[in-house]
């Protein structure tokens, strides 16, 4: 999807919070990506300024048990710098963010948990989401190449041979729509001028020098006026149903109490579900009758390492296809689906509660 530069600027100005994703007539995945790239730019601008005031930050926390308003960063980055100000080591910071229950200070522990559940860019859950989006884009290209029996090397294969490695490299150049190319780079990003320029300097120009002509795919759209030093291919070219997964960011949930197995199976087929998560005391046995991955999830409390891992497993499955969470209660707010649903929504997903 291509839009004018002025339209991109309008969207970027209007997107401030996750709740704003419903306010524009564009795919959710595209809007979410523009929002996250905007927030990352803001963090890059403000991070260094906060680092010069760590002692002030530490003193404010000791007195008020909260982070001062002048720390204008995302929740997780605010916490990370607070821990640094409190003289935690890098390893202690990493371990604390991955498992907040190891923190003795109750106020600090609550703050970290809140950051884990709400930061859609830098929390451990958000990082999982970013990886899943990137993997989904690569999977679409892999399927397209495999269906045409095109031989390729992946970034992993190439790391032994070169420092700068595109996602897909062709030892023998291939023809696509009249263009001969040697590589493809998959970007789970929106191609705005700044992002494109950064990756031109870091990657694209190096690929052209090392491997010859190739092209880039921006899965979440781009502006029309991008620099033409490297070919940018339209994401619609690949026409895979997984693309819709990237763009609409939908995850489904369903309460199965009172439903027959046939009714549940009908729902899974209707929404092309590939991964089923049985939450809590659910055991459908669907894996015996359908070609779907069935995973059982359970956790004592959302404030646990097990819960973070459970959300991560759901997001991992999203990188392969449609996902549904099954619980007993028809009311999603009265079972463990609630915790999963709210956290996924905070990460930018559109969670649909089916009846």
PyMOL commands that set and color helices and strands:
alter all, ss='L'
color gray80, all
select helices_A, chain A and resi 5-14+18-23+28-51+54-64+75-85+90-98+100-102+106-118+124-147+155-158+193-211+235-238+242-248+261-270+286-288+305-318+332-334+337-346
alter helices_A, ss='H'
color red, helices_A
select strands_A, chain A and resi 2-3+153-154+168-176+179-187+214-218+222-223+231-233+250-255+273-279+293-297+322-327+350-354
alter strands_A, ss='S'
color yellow, strands_A
deselect
rebuild
show_as cartoon
